[in-house]
Amino acid sequence: MKTVICNSLQSFWDMADAEFLSGLDVHCVFPASDNLKTFLLQSCERYQIRSITFTKAFAKI
């Protein structure tokens, strides 16, 4: 299993549009609101991404 780390929202879109994320797991390490997370998770099918996870480093305590 390969996981691609996305450091920014822009890098996520660049790699997704280039079909680099197809069939892979993606871990996002940039801050993302709940709405953005939902939107990105809904893009899995369009870009054939296996799964998307998000860092908890920015989670509210």
C-alpha positions as CSV (number, residue, x, y, z in Angstrom):
1,M,0.0,0.0,0.0
2,K,1.4,3.4,-1.0
3,T,0.4,6.6,0.7
4,V,1.0,10.0,-0.8
5,I,1.4,12.9,1.6
6,C,-0.1,16.2,0.5
7,N,1.4,19.2,2.2
8,S,-1.1,21.7,0.8
9,L,-4.5,21.9,-0.8
10,Q,-2.9,23.1,-4.0
11,S,-0.6,20.0,-4.1
12,F,-3.6,17.8,-3.6
13,W,-5.4,19.3,-6.6
14,D,-2.3,19.3,-8.8
15,M,-1.6,15.6,-8.1
16,A,-5.3,14.7,-8.5
17,D,-5.7,16.5,-11.8
18,A,-2.5,14.8,-13.1
19,E,-4.1,11.4,-12.1
20,F,-1.1,10.8,-9.8
21,L,-3.3,9.8,-6.9
22,S,-5.3,7.1,-8.8
23,G,-5.4,3.9,-6.8
24,L,-3.4,5.3,-3.9
25,D,-4.1,6.3,-0.3
26,V,-3.7,10.0,0.4
27,H,-2.8,11.7,3.8
28,C,-3.4,15.4,4.0
29,V,-1.2,17.3,6.5
30,F,-2.6,20.8,5.9
31,P,-5.4,22.4,8.0
32,A,-8.8,21.5,6.7
33,S,-12.3,22.5,7.9
34,D,-15.0,19.8,8.2
35,N,-16.6,21.1,5.0
36,L,-13.3,20.9,3.1
37,K,-12.7,17.3,4.4
38,T,-16.2,16.3,3.2
39,F,-15.6,17.9,-0.2
40,L,-12.2,16.1,-0.6
41,L,-13.6,12.8,0.5
42,Q,-16.4,13.2,-2.1
43,S,-13.7,13.6,-4.7
44,C,-12.3,10.1,-4.1
45,E,-14.5,8.5,-6.8
46,R,-13.8,11.2,-9.4
47,Y,-10.0,10.9,-9.0
48,Q,-10.1,7.1,-8.2
49,I,-8.3,7.7,-4.8
50,R,-8.4,4.7,-2.6
51,S,-8.7,6.6,0.7
52,I,-8.0,10.1,2.2
53,T,-7.0,10.7,5.8
54,F,-6.2,14.0,7.5
55,T,-3.7,14.9,10.2
56,K,-4.9,15.5,13.7
57,A,-2.1,18.0,14.4
58,F,-4.5,20.8,13.8
59,A,-7.5,19.3,15.7
60,K,-9.1,21.5,18.3
61,I,-8.3,20.5,21.9
